[in-house]
Amino acid sequence: MKTVHGACPHDCPDTCAWQVSVDDDDRAVALSGTPEHPFTRGALCAKLKHYPERVYSSERILHPLKRVGAKGEGRFERISWDEALALVVGKLQDAIARHGPLAAMPCNFAGTIGMLHRYAGEQFFSHLGATEVDRQICGNVAFDAVTATIGVGTTLLPEDLEHSRYILIWGTNTAATNVHLWGGPIRAARRAGARVVVIDPVRTPTAAHADWHLQIAPGTDAALALGLMHVIVRDALHDTDYVARHTLGFDALCERIGDYPPERVAAITGIAADDIERLAREYATTRPAALRLLVGMERYSNGGANVRAVACLPALVGAWRERGGGLCQFTNDLFHAALDWRVVMPPADAPSAARTVHLAQLGRALTDETMAPPISWMLVYNLNPVVTLPDQNRIIAGLEREDLFTVVHEQFMTDTARYADVVLPATTQFEHWELMPSWGQTYLALNPPAIAPRGEAVSNTELFRRLSRALGFTAPELLSEDEDRIRALLASGSPLLEGITFEHLLEHGWARLALPDDFRPRANGGFTTPSGKVEFESATLAARGLDALPGYVPIAEDADTARTWPLRLMSAKVAQFLNSEYANLPLRGAMRDGPLVQLHPADAAARGIEPGDAVRLFNERGAVEAHARVSEDTAPGVAYLPFGWWMGSTLNGSSANALTPDGLSDHGFGSNAFDARVEVTRLAAPA
């Protein structure tokens, strides 16, 4: 028996450190958390505990497959790797010969979040000259809005929330999607007397366990933030010294927030004026005060404005002064500064892509008959777009095109893989090298392979090495081995990696970035905006045609839309699985359970819907049929349908993204999926 240290590959802020027990037959027989890890502390989430079931599932794809039925039918036959490569490369060469390299396109995102496998194809497709994919669909709007306000750089460290005495969790379900932060620093803060307040349209597990839940109307976050600032300034609760020395545009901000008294904000947000007053006073007068936000409020057509307004609050009250005060968002910047990204990304002098397709608009790109040249060869990896991207039915229509050759590199026969022409077997995190940064804590982890790849599965990096060789590419960066790439990533010379070597990580599994214990980079200013201050008024945003000041603009829609589709759709993540991973496992996924359409009692009563009724949730894009749950956990005027279930889990074989639009946010990227409006009707009982 041997023990191999590693780390979870999922797109989750926790990046759990794990250890795999492997027997003499090279079989992983146990998985547990690494107890010495200071952040994850030996605990694995309910999803990750079942990771070995993914590895050894009888449903794993272990050999190359070629389609023999209609697209979407799911009929395939086994072929050899030589046959698969010859077919895939031959079709790629044919597409390039007919239309040029823009006919080829990758389709990938964050199915694994590590440095090697998330970015495995970047250099290959750049070398090819293929159509580029704009992957700014999750997190980028929130990051951009915060950056415009306080500049680039890490915000309040998640670990330091244990020092907070007022924690305002805004639009994120921490207890379900960030369990180690909830059970570690936030629990420690509460034991020391901290108050936890949650702002969310849905009574999530986080809201249910908080000290106070404010049920806001979807997409009105900016109005609430402006109302809070109104009360804080009106009552002279702001930090005049911090504002004077470290902010820009306070006078203009005061003029703007004058238009947002609590009574007006109450009418917009659905939160009582008295509660707005109380929240403003508590937040401004309890120290240290922390705001925790991630990506929930960005997924609207006004998403950037929502995050931008909220991001102004900490500077107004001087919360950045104290350890445990400020805005707690991402830790990506630390790892971007620490690692040598040139190892995995195209060279700086590489030609810019001649064409870019936004990931949120994949269906639009695949069905646009005017696109020249058309996308005729696509490689999908690290992504299940049929389930996880907006406008599901249009994506399916694109994948059904006979002139589109689709390759899917996967572990399971996903809803997307069913439309592939060739499916290639992918390794799991037990079976390959990986270097794991984190976007939610400060520890770097190394993941060596614990077992040999099952069947004929290959890693993302090995797939692109094979494709490169088959195409005759000889550039060293396309052919380098994984261990060499990891060593090069660590050889950046960054002081954040002081004392962190490949050998140290191989022995211990993880290491904390070299940060001071009391990390308060903005206690005395030091903001990385053009002015060096928190910019309540941003010339950068104005130059981009956006509002220079924080402001509230209603979700972009007309009155006819609201009348036709009276309910706002929300489709957040659920605890059973992450995005679409684990949704196919019988223990916790769609084979045992199915999604419920959750309605407020008033909305259900108006439609004659009782708990457990079969209902039809629909709009102009599609329909989902499922069973109803009636609860005040959902705000009035909202239909809540969890995201990530595979299509077979519902009564009619469609899932939440059959209903979501494929527009972009006010910042010109991201997604407006939460703009979706729907109607719900009761389905007649079968005769």
Secondary structure, DSSP 8 states (H G I E B T S, - for coil): -EEEEEE--SSSSS--EEEEEE-TTS-EEEEEE-TT-TTTTT---TTGGGHHHHHT-TT---S-EEE-S-TTT--EEE--HHHHHHHHHHHHHHHHHHH-GGGEEEEE--SS-SHHHHTTTHHHHHHHT--EEE-TTSSHHHHHHHHHHHBSS--S-GGGGGG-SEEEEES--HHHHSHHHIIIIIHHHHHTT-EEEEE-SB--HHHHTSSEEE---TT-HHHHHHHHHHHHHHTT-S-HHHHHHHEE-HHHHHHHHTT--HHHHHHHHS--HHHHHHHHHHHHHSSSEEEE--SGGGSSTTHHHHHHHHHTHHHHTTGGGSTT-EEE---HHHHHHHS-GGGTS--TTS---S-EEEGGGHHHHHH-TT-SS---EEEEES--HHHHSS-HHHHHHHHT-TT-EEEEEESS--TTGGG-SEEEEB--GGGS-EEE--SSSSEEEEE--SS--STT-B-HHHHHHHHHHHTT---HHHH--HHHHHHHHT-S--GGGTT--HHHHHHHSEEE-S--SS--TTTT---BSTTSSEESS-HHHHHTTS-SS------S--HHHHHHS-EEEE----SS-BTTBTTT-TTTSTTT---EEEE-HHHHHHTT--TT-EEEEE-SS-EEEEEEEE-TTB-TTEEE--S---GGGSSSS--GGGS------TTSSS--GGG-EEEEEE-----
